[in-house]
C-alpha cells in the first residue's frame, strides 16, 4: 500500500485515546463528536467514562476501548477480572490489559495464566483483549518471550506501551513484535505518536492499530 493510499485510510487504524487523570465530561463529549466525524476505529478512555462513551456512540461501529490494571499491571488477577467485568457491563468492546511486569521479570508462569483467564473472559462476551507490554522496560529477548506468551494465552492484540513510561512505540519494537507474533494476533502501537508520518511508518512495519491522544492532529495533517 502506498503512503498516499494509506493516508486516506489512516482513520481506520486510529484509536482516539485520552487517559489523563484530569479528563473531563466536556472533553469526553468532544471526543465522541470528533470520533463520529472522522470515523476513527475506536475511542480509548479510562473505565470511569466507558458507560458515557458507549451511550454516546450508540449504534455506530466505533469500538469502545478501555484499560485494565492500568498503568503498572501489578494488580491481583482477581482485581483485573473484576475491572473487566464492570467495563464489559458498561459497554466496552475491547480491553487493554497491562501485563504483570513484576511477575514477568521474576520468570513466573502466572503471567500466561493471567492473560489466558482474561482472554477467556473477554471472548465469552465477544470482546477483544489487548495486552500492553510496556516495551521500553524490556529487552528484545524479553519482548519476543512476552509476545509468545500473549499469543499462546489467546490475546487478540499485543500493545507496545501505556504512554506513561519513559518511551512509547518505536519502529524497532513493532518490527520485532510483528516478526514474532502469528498473523492472527494484531499489534497496537501507542505512546509518543504525534504525527501522521510516525503513524504511517508504524503501520508499514506491522502495526494494525494506532493509539494516540493526537488523533485529530494526525488525521488533519
Phi and psi in degrees as GROMACS dihedral restraints (atoms count N, CA, C in turn):
[ dihedral_restraints ]
;  ai    aj    ak    al  type     phi  dphi    fc
    3     4     5     6     1   -73.5    20    10
    4     5     6     7     1   161.2    20    10
    6     7     8     9     1   -62.1    20    10
    7     8     9    10     1   -34.5    20    10
    9    10    11    12     1   -64.7    20    10
   10    11    12    13     1   -46.5    20    10
   12    13    14    15     1   -70.0    20    10
   13    14    15    16     1   -33.4    20    10
   15    16    17    18     1   -67.0    20    10
   16    17    18    19     1   -40.0    20    10
   18    19    20    21     1   -59.0    20    10
   19    20    21    22     1   -38.4    20    10
   21    22    23    24     1   -70.5    20    10
   22    23    24    25     1   -19.0    20    10
   24    25    26    27     1  -108.9    20    10
   25    26    27    28     1     9.2    20    10
   27    28    29    30     1   -59.8    20    10
   28    29    30    31     1   -32.7    20    10
   30    31    32    33     1   -60.3    20    10
   31    32    33    34     1   -26.2    20    10
   33    34    35    36     1   -78.1    20    10
   34    35    36    37     1    -6.4    20    10
   36    37    38    39     1  -103.6    20    10
   37    38    39    40     1   -14.0    20    10
   39    40    41    42     1   -91.7    20    10
   40    41    42    43     1   127.2    20    10
   42    43    44    45     1  -102.6    20    10
   43    44    45    46     1   118.4    20    10
   45    46    47    48     1   -75.0    20    10
   46    47    48    49     1   112.8    20    10
   48    49    50    51     1  -117.6    20    10
   49    50    51    52     1   127.4    20    10
   51    52    53    54     1  -140.1    20    10
   52    53    54    55     1   112.9    20    10
   54    55    56    57     1  -120.8    20    10
   55    56    57    58     1    24.0    20    10
   57    58    59    60     1   -66.3    20    10
   58    59    60    61     1   144.8    20    10
   60    61    62    63     1   -66.5    20    10
   61    62    63    64     1   -19.3    20    10
   63    64    65    66     1  -105.9    20    10
   64    65    66    67     1    15.5    20    10
   66    67    68    69     1   -57.7    20    10
   67    68    69    70     1   129.7    20    10
   69    70    71    72     1  -107.5    20    10
   70    71    72    73     1   165.9    20    10
   72    73    74    75     1   -55.9    20    10
   73    74    75    76     1   -45.9    20    10
   75    76    77    78     1   -63.9    20    10
   76    77    78    79     1   -38.2    20    10
   78    79    80    81     1   -66.7    20    10
   79    80    81    82     1   -38.2    20    10
   81    82    83    84     1   -65.6    20    10
   82    83    84    85     1   -42.5    20    10
   84    85    86    87     1   -55.4    20    10
   85    86    87    88     1   -44.6    20    10
   87    88    89    90     1   -67.5    20    10
   88    89    90    91     1   -37.4    20    10
   90    91    92    93     1   -58.5    20    10
   91    92    93    94     1   -43.1    20    10
   93    94    95    96     1   -62.7    20    10
   94    95    96    97     1   -45.6    20    10
   96    97    98    99     1   -62.9    20    10
   97    98    99   100     1   -45.1    20    10
   99   100   101   102     1   -65.2    20    10
  100   101   102   103     1   -38.4    20    10
  102   103   104   105     1   -67.3    20    10
  103   104   105   106     1   -41.3    20    10
  105   106   107   108     1   -62.7    20    10
  106   107   108   109     1   -39.6    20    10
  108   109   110   111     1   -65.8    20    10
  109   110   111   112     1   -42.4    20    10
  111   112   113   114     1   -98.8    20    10
  112   113   114   115     1    -4.8    20    10
  114   115   116   117     1    57.5    20    10
  115   116   117   118     1    45.0    20    10
  117   118   119   120     1   -62.6    20    10
  118   119   120   121     1   154.9    20    10
  120   121   122   123     1   -70.2    20    10
  121   122   123   124     1   -25.8    20    10
  123   124   125   126     1  -164.9    20    10
  124   125   126   127     1   165.4    20    10
  126   127   128   129     1  -119.9    20    10
  127   128   129   130     1   128.1    20    10
  129   130   131   132     1  -112.6    20    10
  130   131   132   133     1   115.9    20    10
  132   133   134   135     1  -133.7    20    10
  133   134   135   136     1   164.6    20    10
  135   136   137   138     1   -61.1    20    10
  136   137   138   139     1   156.2    20    10
  138   139   140   141     1   -54.2    20    10
  139   140   141   142     1   -33.6    20    10
  141   142   143   144     1   -57.4    20    10
  142   143   144   145     1   -30.1    20    10
  144   145   146   147     1  -100.5    20    10
  145   146   147   148     1     2.9    20    10
  147   148   149   150     1   -60.9    20    10
  148   149   150   151     1   -46.2    20    10
  150   151   152   153     1   -62.0    20    10
  151   152   153   154     1   -42.1    20    10
  153   154   155   156     1   -63.0    20    10
  154   155   156   157     1   -45.0    20    10
  156   157   158   159     1   -64.4    20    10
  157   158   159   160     1   -42.4    20    10
  159   160   161   162     1   -60.6    20    10
  160   161   162   163     1   -44.1    20    10
  162   163   164   165     1   -66.8    20    10
  163   164   165   166     1   -40.4    20    10
  165   166   167   168     1   -67.2    20    10
  166   167   168   169     1   -33.2    20    10
  168   169   170   171     1   -79.6    20    10
  169   170   171   172     1   -24.0    20    10
  171   172   173   174     1    58.6    20    10
  172   173   174   175     1  -130.7    20    10
  174   175   176   177     1   -95.6    20    10
  175   176   177   178     1    22.3    20    10
  177   178   179   180     1   -69.0    20    10
  178   179   180   181     1   168.4    20    10
  180   181   182   183     1   -94.4    20    10
  181   182   183   184     1    15.8    20    10
  183   184   185   186     1   -75.7    20    10
  184   185   186   187     1   134.8    20    10
  186   187   188   189     1   -80.7    20    10
  187   188   189   190     1   137.2    20    10
  189   190   191   192     1   -95.5    20    10
  190   191   192   193     1   114.7    20    10
  192   193   194   195     1  -115.5    20    10
  193   194   195   196     1   138.9    20    10
  195   196   197   198     1  -141.7    20    10
  196   197   198   199     1   173.1    20    10
  198   199   200   201     1  -110.1    20    10
  199   200   201   202     1   149.5    20    10
  201   202   203   204     1  -129.8    20    10
  202   203   204   205     1   135.7    20    10
  204   205   206   207     1    63.7    20    10
  205   206   207   208     1    32.9    20    10
  207   208   209   210     1   -92.5    20    10
  208   209   210   211     1   144.0    20    10
  210   211   212   213     1  -101.7    20    10
  211   212   213   214     1     3.9    20    10
  213   214   215   216     1  -105.2    20    10
  214   215   216   217     1   -20.0    20    10
  216   217   218   219     1    77.3    20    10
  217   218   219   220     1     5.1    20    10
  219   220   221   222     1   -97.1    20    10
  220   221   222   223     1    15.3    20    10
  222   223   224   225     1   -68.1    20    10
  223   224   225   226     1   160.7    20    10
  225   226   227   228     1   -64.8    20    10
  226   227   228   229     1   149.8    20    10
  228   229   230   231     1   -57.6    20    10
  229   230   231   232     1   -39.9    20    10
  231   232   233   234     1   -59.4    20    10
  232   233   234   235     1   -36.8    20    10
  234   235   236   237     1   -66.5    20    10
  235   236   237   238     1   -43.4    20    10
  237   238   239   240     1   -63.5    20    10
  238   239   240   241     1   -40.9    20    10
  240   241   242   243     1   -62.0    20    10
  241   242   243   244     1   -43.6    20    10
  243   244   245   246     1   -64.1    20    10
  244   245   246   247     1   -40.2    20    10
  246   247   248   249     1   -59.1    20    10
  247   248   249   250     1   -44.2    20    10
  249   250   251   252     1   -62.0    20    10
  250   251   252   253     1   -46.1    20    10
  252   253   254   255     1   -59.4    20    10
  253   254   255   256     1   -43.7    20    10
  255   256   257   258     1   -66.6    20    10
  256   257   258   259     1   -42.0    20    10
  258   259   260   261     1   -62.8    20    10
  259   260   261   262     1   -41.2    20    10
  261   262   263   264     1   -65.8    20    10
  262   263   264   265     1   -43.0    20    10
  264   265   266   267     1   -58.8    20    10
  265   266   267   268     1   -35.2    20    10
  267   268   269   270     1   -83.3    20    10
  268   269   270   271     1    -5.4    20    10
  270   271   272   273     1   115.9    20    10
  271   272   273   274     1     8.6    20    10
  273   274   275   276     1   -69.7    20    10
  274   275   276   277     1   139.2    20    10
  276   277   278   279     1  -101.3    20    10
  277   278   279   280     1   -28.4    20    10
  279   280   281   282     1  -134.7    20    10
  280   281   282   283     1   139.5    20    10
  282   283   284   285     1  -125.3    20    10
  283   284   285   286     1   120.8    20    10
  285   286   287   288     1  -100.9    20    10
  286   287   288   289     1   102.6    20    10
  288   289   290   291     1  -101.6    20    10
  289   290   291   292     1   134.3    20    10
  291   292   293   294     1   -80.5    20    10
  292   293   294   295     1   125.6    20    10
  294   295   296   297     1   -62.7    20    10
  295   296   297   298     1   146.3    20    10
  297   298   299   300     1   -77.5    20    10
  298   299   300   301     1    91.2    20    10
  300   301   302   303     1   -65.4    20    10
  301   302   303   304     1   -32.3    20    10
  303   304   305   306     1   -61.2    20    10
  304   305   306   307     1   -46.1    20    10
  306   307   308   309     1   -70.0    20    10
  307   308   309   310     1   -38.1    20    10
  309   310   311   312     1   -62.8    20    10
  310   311   312   313     1   -47.3    20    10
  312   313   314   315     1   -65.6    20    10
  313   314   315   316     1   -21.8    20    10
  315   316   317   318     1   -86.7    20    10
  316   317   318   319     1    -3.5    20    10
  318   319   320   321     1    74.1    20    10
  319   320   321   322     1    24.1    20    10
  321   322   323   324     1   -84.6    20    10
  322   323   324   325     1   138.4    20    10
  324   325   326   327     1   -69.3    20    10
  325   326   327   328     1   -11.4    20    10
  327   328   329   330     1   -60.7    20    10
  328   329   330   331     1   -26.1    20    10
  330   331   332   333     1   -57.1    20    10
  331   332   333   334     1   -48.6    20    10
  333   334   335   336     1   -67.5    20    10
  334   335   336   337     1   -39.2    20    10
  336   337   338   339     1   -62.2    20    10
  337   338   339   340     1   -44.2    20    10
  339   340   341   342     1   -62.7    20    10
  340   341   342   343     1   -47.4    20    10
  342   343   344   345     1   -62.5    20    10
  343   344   345   346     1   -40.4    20    10
  345   346   347   348     1   -62.7    20    10
  346   347   348   349     1   -42.2    20    10
  348   349   350   351     1   -60.8    20    10
  349   350   351   352     1   -44.9    20    10
  351   352   353   354     1   -71.1    20    10
  352   353   354   355     1   -36.5    20    10
  354   355   356   357     1   -64.9    20    10
  355   356   357   358     1   -41.9    20    10
  357   358   359   360     1   -61.3    20    10
  358   359   360   361     1   -44.2    20    10
  360   361   362   363     1   -62.7    20    10
  361   362   363   364     1   -46.5    20    10
  363   364   365   366     1   -59.4    20    10
  364   365   366   367     1   -46.8    20    10
  366   367   368   369     1   -68.9    20    10
  367   368   369   370     1   -30.6    20    10
  369   370   371   372     1   -59.3    20    10
  370   371   372   373     1   -29.5    20    10
  372   373   374   375     1  -104.8    20    10
  373   374   375   376     1    12.6    20    10
  375   376   377   378     1    70.7    20    10
  376   377   378   379     1    24.9    20    10
  378   379   380   381     1  -105.6    20    10
  379   380   381   382     1   162.8    20    10
  381   382   383   384     1  -101.0    20    10
  382   383   384   385     1   146.9    20    10
  384   385   386   387     1  -114.7    20    10
  385   386   387   388     1   125.6    20    10
  387   388   389   390     1  -112.9    20    10
  388   389   390   391     1   135.1    20    10
  390   391   392   393     1  -107.8    20    10
  391   392   393   394     1   123.5    20    10
  393   394   395   396     1   -90.1    20    10
  394   395   396   397     1   122.1    20    10
  396   397   398   399     1   -87.1    20    10
  397   398   399   400     1   -31.8    20    10
  399   400   401   402     1    60.7    20    10
  400   401   402   403     1    68.7    20    10
  402   403   404   405     1   -61.7    20    10
  403   404   405   406     1   -26.3    20    10
  405   406   407   408     1   -64.3    20    10
  406   407   408   409     1   -20.8    20    10
  408   409   410   411     1   -93.8    20    10
  409   410   411   412     1     3.4    20    10
  411   412   413   414     1  -119.7    20    10
  412   413   414   415     1   148.1    20    10
  414   415   416   417     1   -77.1    20    10
  415   416   417   418     1   168.4    20    10
  417   418   419   420     1   -59.0    20    10
  418   419   420   421     1   -43.0    20    10
  420   421   422   423     1   -62.6    20    10
  421   422   423   424     1   -38.7    20    10
  423   424   425   426     1   -67.6    20    10
  424   425   426   427     1   -36.9    20    10
  426   427   428   429     1   -62.6    20    10
  427   428   429   430     1   -43.6    20    10
  429   430   431   432     1   -60.2    20    10
  430   431   432   433     1   -47.3    20    10
  432   433   434   435     1   -61.7    20    10
  433   434   435   436     1   -45.0    20    10
  435   436   437   438     1   -63.2    20    10
  436   437   438   439     1   -40.7    20    10
  438   439   440   441     1   -61.8    20    10
  439   440   441   442     1   -42.9    20    10
  441   442   443   444     1   -64.6    20    10
  442   443   444   445     1   -39.8    20    10
  444   445   446   447     1   -61.2    20    10
  445   446   447   448     1   -46.9    20    10
  447   448   449   450     1   -61.3    20    10
  448   449   450   451     1   -45.3    20    10
  450   451   452   453     1   -63.8    20    10
  451   452   453   454     1   -45.5    20    10
  453   454   455   456     1   -64.5    20    10
  454   455   456   457     1   -31.0    20    10
  456   457   458   459     1   -85.0    20    10
  457   458   459   460     1    -5.2    20    10
  459   460   461   462     1   100.0    20    10
  460   461   462   463     1    14.3    20    10
  462   463   464   465     1   -65.5    20    10
  463   464   465   466     1   145.8    20    10
  465   466   467   468     1   -88.4    20    10
  466   467   468   469     1   -32.4    20    10
  468   469   470   471     1  -137.3    20    10
  469   470   471   472     1   154.7    20    10
  471   472   473   474     1  -119.2    20    10
  472   473   474   475     1   133.5    20    10
  474   475   476   477     1  -114.8    20    10
  475   476   477   478     1   143.3    20    10
  477   478   479   480     1   -70.4    20    10
  478   479   480   481     1   -47.9    20    10
  480   481   482   483     1  -152.4    20    10
  481   482   483   484     1   160.0    20    10
  483   484   485   486     1   -84.5    20    10
  484   485   486   487     1   -24.7    20    10
  486   487   488   489     1    90.8    20    10
  487   488   489   490     1    -2.7    20    10
  489   490   491   492     1  -106.8    20    10
  490   491   492   493     1    -1.7    20    10
  492   493   494   495     1   -91.7    20    10
  493   494   495   496     1  -173.4    20    10
  495   496   497   498     1   -67.2    20    10
  496   497   498   499     1   -28.6    20    10
  498   499   500   501     1  -147.5    20    10
  499   500   501   502     1   161.6    20    10
  501   502   503   504     1  -114.1    20    10
  502   503   504   505     1  -137.8    20    10
  504   505   506   507     1   -69.1    20    10
  505   506   507   508     1   141.5    20    10
  507   508   509   510     1  -132.1    20    10
  508   509   510   511     1   153.0    20    10
  510   511   512   513     1   -58.8    20    10
  511   512   513   514     1   -44.2    20    10
  513   514   515   516     1   -58.9    20    10
  514   515   516   517     1   -47.0    20    10
  516   517   518   519     1   -67.8    20    10
  517   518   519   520     1   -38.7    20    10
  519   520   521   522     1   -65.7    20    10
  520   521   522   523     1   -41.2    20    10
  522   523   524   525     1   -60.2    20    10
  523   524   525   526     1   -44.0    20    10
  525   526   527   528     1   -64.1    20    10
  526   527   528   529     1   -41.9    20    10
  528   529   530   531     1   -64.0    20    10
  529   530   531   532     1   -43.1    20    10
  531   532   533   534     1   -66.3    20    10
  532   533   534   535     1   -36.7    20    10
  534   535   536   537     1   -65.4    20    10
  535   536   537   538     1   -31.4    20    10
  537   538   539   540     1   -88.7    20    10
  538   539   540   541     1   -40.5    20    10
  540   541   542   543     1   -79.0    20    10
  541   542   543   544     1   147.1    20    10
  543   544   545   546     1   -67.5    20    10
  544   545   546   547     1   161.7    20    10
  546   547   548   549     1   -65.6    20    10
  547   548   549   550     1   -21.8    20    10
  549   550   551   552     1   -84.5    20    10
  550   551   552   553     1    -1.2    20    10
  552   553   554   555     1  -108.5    20    10
  553   554   555   556     1   120.7    20    10
  555   556   557   558     1   -81.8    20    10
  556   557   558   559     1   169.9    20    10
  558   559   560   561     1  -124.0    20    10
  559   560   561   562     1   129.1    20    10
  561   562   563   564     1  -109.5    20    10
  562   563   564   565     1   119.2    20    10
  564   565   566   567     1   -94.1    20    10
  565   566   567   568     1   131.2    20    10
  567   568   569   570     1  -152.1    20    10
  568   569   570   571     1   157.9    20    10
  570   571   572   573     1    97.7    20    10
  571   572   573   574     1   109.4    20    10
  573   574   575   576     1    76.1    20    10
  574   575   576   577     1    15.4    20    10
  576   577   578   579     1   -90.2    20    10
  577   578   579   580     1   110.4    20    10
  579   580   581   582     1  -112.0    20    10
  580   581   582   583     1   -23.9    20    10
  582   583   584   585     1  -127.7    20    10
  583   584   585   586     1   161.3    20    10
  585   586   587   588     1   -61.9    20    10
  586   587   588   589     1   -38.9    20    10
  588   589   590   591     1   -63.8    20    10
  589   590   591   592     1   -41.2    20    10
  591   592   593   594     1   -59.1    20    10
  592   593   594   595     1   -47.3    20    10
  594   595   596   597     1   -61.6    20    10
  595   596   597   598     1   -45.7    20    10
  597   598   599   600     1   -62.1    20    10
  598   599   600   601     1   -43.0    20    10
  600   601   602   603     1   -62.4    20    10
  601   602   603   604     1   -43.0    20    10
  603   604   605   606     1   -65.5    20    10
  604   605   606   607     1   -37.0    20    10
  606   607   608   609     1   -66.1    20    10
  607   608   609   610     1   -42.0    20    10
  609   610   611   612     1   -62.3    20    10
  610   611   612   613     1   -30.9    20    10
  612   613   614   615     1   -94.0    20    10
  613   614   615   616     1     1.2    20    10
  615   616   617   618     1   139.0    20    10
  616   617   618   619     1    -8.5    20    10
  618   619   620   621     1   -72.6    20    10
  619   620   621   622     1   138.2    20    10
  621   622   623   624     1  -102.0    20    10
  622   623   624   625     1   -19.2    20    10
  624   625   626   627     1  -137.8    20    10
  625   626   627   628     1   150.9    20    10
  627   628   629   630     1  -125.4    20    10
  628   629   630   631     1   119.2    20    10
  630   631   632   633     1   -99.2    20    10
  631   632   633   634     1   121.1    20    10
  633   634   635   636     1  -150.8    20    10
  634   635   636   637     1   133.8    20    10
  636   637   638   639     1   -73.6    20    10
  637   638   639   640     1   -16.7    20    10
  639   640   641   642     1   -98.1    20    10
  640   641   642   643     1    27.0    20    10
  642   643   644   645     1   -55.5    20    10
  643   644   645   646     1   -38.5    20    10
  645   646   647   648     1   -67.2    20    10
  646   647   648   649     1   -40.7    20    10
  648   649   650   651     1   -62.8    20    10
  649   650   651   652     1   -45.1    20    10
  651   652   653   654     1   -60.7    20    10
  652   653   654   655     1   -47.6    20    10
  654   655   656   657     1   -71.9    20    10
  655   656   657   658     1   -24.6    20    10
  657   658   659   660     1   -91.4    20    10
  658   659   660   661     1    -5.3    20    10
